[in-house]
């Protein structure tokens, strides 16, 4: 199927405003090693708990990281293209009528964050800032360079960024490999770092993090929660992805020595005891491509979802039978995860994927946005009650 054909199919699907409601079911698809794209994507395939509905919020090519402005503007980064977008739902009908290109010709502008009226954009090795962005969506100012001293490695180099409750910008640097100990020569690798909004005060905050593309802070405890993608080439089910919690600076989460809290790496694990490293709050879907995470704090969804974490699974890329391609919900009590269950699924159809969730974002009205870099869409999940 050509890209043009698929684009027309997705446009037809979104214009038809497909919706779905109903109980969630277990994913039972199969796949070859590489992700295959299904034909004729339809939102009616998405299975949700009773009372929930999914719609198309906007069409954005290679939609990746999401960030929310003070005035409700949704900013969207991308990994494979070179633009950053702004989406505006001016009439509040749950669909963005306006789409602006606010930054152009940037290499891998995956990460976006909003702070004090400015949009921050992360490339592989640089952080940029566009001031007063929401007042100038049609003619945004020229990006200002904030920081340009990050490693230039493209392997796991794309960034997710966010501002913490301490007012600092958190920036990860993934391991520049599947498995390696480069962090021993440069502690910025396989770590989450932070800096002041002006780029000063750079410091490593958490070590032993192979490749996180999603993190946030618990609304009550203030602890940093983040997903981490496990290494490849150890089998279909080993190691699992991780959901971790950093309660203080300086913690080490095991990579490349110990995976998922208990699994020694066959190459680098010798001589390293698991009890020296922070164990995951929860081991997740193995090779599920666990990415964006958002704690739900609004009132639109039932109270059972309050302060619980929605997590996007991008889907496996080389597993014998595919897994992921869905949005999960982690029920959390303190720093303990009590359950991890599917919330929205159906992007995997007859062994082929028609969509791959990337990031999740709570909107001011309580709806949940989900970006999809495979179907080139941003979805809106809302609750109308049973």
C-alpha positions in Angstrom: 0.0 0.0 0.0 1.4 3.4 -0.9 1.7 6.3 1.6 -0.8 8.3 -0.5 -3.4 5.5 -0.3 -2.9 5.2 3.5 -3.2 8.9 4.0 -6.5 9.0 2.0 -7.8 6.1 4.1 -6.9 7.9 7.4 -8.5 11.1 6.2 -11.7 9.3 5.3 -11.7 7.6 8.7 -11.2 10.8 10.6 -13.8 12.8 8.6 -16.3 10.1 9.2 -15.7 10.7 12.9 -15.7 7.1 13.9 -16.3 6.5 17.5 -16.2 3.4 19.7 -17.4 2.5 23.2 -17.5 -0.8 25.0 -15.5 -3.0 27.4 -11.8 -3.4 27.1 -10.6 -6.8 25.9 -7.2 -8.6 25.8 -5.1 -8.0 22.6 -4.7 -11.3 20.7 -2.9 -10.3 17.5 0.1 -11.9 15.9 2.8 -10.4 13.7 6.1 -11.0 11.9 9.3 -9.4 13.4 8.9 -6.0 11.8 5.8 -4.0 12.4 3.4 -4.3 9.4 0.9 -1.6 8.6 -2.7 -2.7 8.4 -5.1 -1.3 5.8 -8.2 0.7 6.4 -7.7 2.0 9.9 -10.9 2.7 11.8 -11.5 4.0 15.3 -14.3 1.5 15.6 -11.6 -1.1 16.2 -10.5 0.6 19.4 -11.8 -1.1 22.5 -12.4 1.1 25.6 -14.1 0.7 28.9 -17.8 1.3 29.0 -18.7 5.0 28.7 -15.5 6.1 26.9 -15.3 7.4 23.4 -12.4 8.0 21.1 -12.3 10.6 18.2 -9.8 12.2 16.0 -8.5 15.5 17.5 -6.1 16.4 14.7 -4.1 15.0 11.8 -0.4 15.5 12.4 2.4 13.8 10.4 4.5 11.6 12.7 2.9 13.0 15.8 5.1 12.3 18.8 5.6 14.2 22.1 2.7 16.4 23.3 2.8 19.5 25.5 0.0 21.9 26.7 0.2 25.6 26.7 -1.5 27.9 29.3 -4.2 28.8 26.8 -5.0 25.3 25.8 -2.7 25.1 22.7 -1.4 21.6 22.1 2.2 21.4 20.8 3.3 18.3 18.9 6.9 17.3 18.2 8.0 14.7 15.7 10.9 12.3 15.3 11.2 11.6 11.6 10.2 15.0 10.2 11.5 18.5 10.8 8.5 20.6 12.0 6.9 21.3 15.3 3.1 22.0 15.3 0.6 23.8 17.4 -3.1 22.7 17.5 -6.0 24.9 18.6 -9.5 23.8 19.4 -11.0 27.3 19.2 -14.7 26.4 19.5 -14.2 23.7 22.2 -15.8 20.9 20.2 -13.1 18.4 20.8 -11.4 18.7 17.5 -8.6 21.1 16.5 -9.7 23.4 13.7 -6.4 25.2 13.4 -2.9 23.7 12.9 0.2 25.9 12.9 3.8 25.1 12.1 5.7 26.9 14.8 9.2 25.6 14.0 10.7 24.4 10.8 13.7 22.5 9.5 14.9 21.1 12.8 16.5 17.6 12.9 14.5 15.2 15.1 12.5 17.8 17.1 10.9 15.1 19.2 10.7 16.7 22.6 8.4 19.7 23.4 7.7 21.4 26.8 5.9 24.6 27.8 7.2 26.8 30.6 6.4 30.5 31.5 4.9 31.2 28.1 7.7 29.7 26.1 7.9 26.5 24.0 11.0 24.4 24.5 12.0 22.1 21.7 14.6 19.3 22.0 16.7 17.9 19.2 19.3 15.2 19.7 22.0 17.5 21.0 20.3 20.9 21.4 17.5 22.6 23.3 15.7 25.6 21.8 13.1 28.1 23.1 10.5 30.1 21.4 9.2 32.9 23.7 5.6 34.1 23.9 4.5 31.3 21.6 0.8 31.3 22.2 0.5 35.0 21.3 2.4 34.4 18.1 1.3 31.1 16.6 0.9 32.5 13.1 4.3 34.3 13.2 6.4 32.7 16.0 9.7 34.3 17.0 13.0 32.9 16.0 14.1 30.0 18.3 16.7 30.9 20.9 19.4 28.3 21.7 19.2 27.2 25.3 21.7 24.4 25.4 23.9 22.7 22.8 26.2 20.4 24.8 24.2 17.2 24.7 25.8 14.1 23.0 25.2 13.9 19.2 24.6 10.1 19.0 21.4 9.4 17.0 20.9 5.9 18.5 18.3 6.6 21.3 19.1 10.2 20.8 15.6 11.6 20.3 14.4 13.4 23.4 11.3 13.6 25.6 11.5 16.7 27.8 9.4 18.1 30.6 9.6 20.7 33.4 9.5 19.3 36.9 7.8 20.8 40.0 11.2 22.3 40.9 11.1 24.5 37.8 13.9 22.7 36.1 13.9 21.2 32.6 14.5 17.4 32.7 16.3 15.9 29.6 17.2 12.3 29.1 20.1 10.9 27.1 19.5 7.3 26.0 22.2 4.7 25.8 23.8 5.0 22.3 23.4 1.3 21.7 21.3 -1.7 22.4 23.7 -2.7 25.3 26.9 -0.9 26.2 28.6 0.7 29.2 29.3 4.1 27.7 27.9 5.7 30.9 31.1 4.6 32.6 33.0 7.1 30.4 30.3 9.8 30.2 27.6 9.7 33.0 25.2 11.7 30.8 24.5 8.5 28.8 21.7 6.2 30.0 20.5 8.9 32.4 17.9 11.6 33.1 19.5 15.0 33.6 18.1 18.4 34.5 19.0 22.1 34.0 17.7 25.5 34.7 15.3 27.0 32.1 18.2 29.1 30.8 20.4 26.1 30.2 22.7 26.6 33.3 23.2 24.2 36.1 23.2 21.0 34.1 23.4 17.9 36.4 22.6 14.2 36.1 19.5 13.3 38.2 19.0 9.5 37.6 21.5 6.9 36.3 21.1 3.5 34.8 18.1 4.5 32.5 18.5 2.8 29.1 16.0 4.8 27.1 13.1 6.7 28.6 10.7 8.5 26.3 8.2 9.4 28.9 8.2 10.7 32.5 6.1 12.8 34.8 5.7 13.6 38.5 3.2 12.1 40.9 0.5 14.8 41.7 0.6 14.0 45.5 4.1 12.8 46.3 6.1 14.8 43.7 8.2 11.8 42.9 9.5 11.4 39.3 7.9 8.4 37.5 9.3 7.3 34.2 9.1 4.5 31.7 12.2 2.7 30.4 12.6 0.4 27.4 14.4 -2.8 28.0 17.4 -4.1 25.9 16.9 -6.3 22.9 18.3 -9.6 21.8 17.6 -11.6 25.0 14.4 -13.2 23.7 10.8 -12.4 23.3 10.0 -12.0 27.0 13.3 -10.8 28.5 13.8 -8.3 29.8 10.5 -6.5 30.4 10.1 -2.8 30.1 10.1 -0.9 33.3 8.0 1.7 35.2 10.4 3.4 37.7 10.1 6.0 40.4 12.9 8.3 41.5 12.2 9.7 45.0 15.5 11.6 45.1 18.5 12.5 43.0 21.4 10.1 42.4 19.5 6.8 42.2 20.8 4.1 39.8 18.2 1.9 38.0 20.6 -0.9 36.9 21.4 -0.5 33.2 23.6 -1.9 31.7 24.3 -4.3 34.6 20.9 -5.4 35.9 17.7 -5.3 34.0 14.2 -5.1 35.5 15.6 -5.3 39.0 16.7 -8.9 38.9 18.1 -10.0 35.5 21.9 -9.8 35.2 23.1 -8.7 31.7 25.0 -11.5 30.0 27.7 -9.2 29.0 27.9 -6.5 31.7 26.2 -8.1 34.7 29.1 -10.1 36.1 30.2 -8.7 39.5 27.1 -6.5 39.9 24.6 -7.3 42.6 20.9 -6.5 42.0 20.5 -5.1 45.5 22.8 -2.2 44.6 20.3 -0.8 42.2 16.8 0.6 42.4 14.2 -2.0 41.3 11.3 -1.0 39.1 8.0 0.0 40.7 6.5 -2.4 38.1 7.9 -4.6 35.3 5.9 -3.9 32.2 5.2 -5.5 28.8 8.4 -7.1 27.4 9.5 -5.1 24.3 6.2 -3.3 24.4 7.8 0.0 23.5 6.6 1.8 26.6 6.7 5.5 26.1 4.5 8.4 27.3 3.0 8.5 30.8 0.5 10.9 32.4 -1.1 11.0 35.8 -4.9 11.7 35.5 -6.0 14.5 37.9 -9.2 15.8 36.2 -12.8 15.0 37.0 -14.2 14.0 33.6 -13.2 10.3 34.0 -14.6 8.2 36.9 -13.0 8.7 40.3 -11.2 5.3 40.0 -8.9 6.9 37.5 -7.9 9.9 39.7 -4.1 10.1 40.3 -3.6 6.9 38.2 -1.1 6.7 35.4 -2.0 6.3 31.7 0.9 4.8 29.7 1.3 4.5 25.9 2.7 1.3 24.5 4.2 2.0 21.1 4.4 -1.7 20.3 7.2 -4.2 19.7 9.4 -3.9 16.7 11.1 -7.3 16.5 9.2 -9.7 18.8 8.0 -13.0 17.2 4.4 -12.2 18.2 3.7 -8.5 18.5 2.7 -6.9 21.8 1.8 -3.4 22.9 0.1 -1.0 20.4 -2.2 0.2 23.1 -2.8 2.6 26.1 -2.5 1.0 29.5 -3.5 2.3 33.0 -1.3 1.7 36.0 -3.2 1.8 39.3 -0.8 3.3 41.9 -1.0 3.5 45.7 1.9 5.5 47.1 5.0 4.2 45.3 3.4 0.8 44.7 1.8 -0.3 41.4 -1.2 -2.5 42.3 -2.3 -3.3 38.7 -1.3 -2.7 35.0 -4.2 -3.2 32.6 -5.3 -2.3 29.1 -7.3 0.9 28.8 -7.5 1.4 25.0 -6.5 -1.2 22.4 -7.2 -2.3 18.9 -4.4 -0.6 16.9 -3.1 -4.1 16.2 -5.4 -5.8 13.8 -5.0 -9.3 12.3 -1.3 -9.3 13.0 -0.7 -5.8 11.5 -0.7 -2.4 13.2 -2.6 0.6 11.8 -1.5 2.8 14.7 1.2 3.2 17.4 0.4 5.3 20.5 3.3 7.5 21.6 2.4 10.1 24.2 -0.6 10.9 26.4 -1.8 14.4 27.6 -4.6 15.5 29.9 -6.6 18.4 28.5 -8.2 21.2 30.6 -11.6 19.7 30.1 -10.4 16.3 31.4 -10.2 14.5 28.0 -7.1 12.5 27.2 -5.1 13.1 24.0 -3.0 10.3 22.5 -0.5 10.9 19.7 0.2 8.3 17.0 3.3 8.6 14.8 2.2 5.6 12.6 -1.3 6.7 11.7 -0.3 10.4 11.8 -3.1 11.3 14.2 -3.8 12.7 17.6 -6.8 11.1 19.3 -9.1 12.5 22.0 -10.6 10.0 24.5 -13.5 11.3 26.6 -16.0 10.0 29.0 -19.8 10.4 28.7 -20.9 8.0 31.3 -22.7 4.7 31.0 
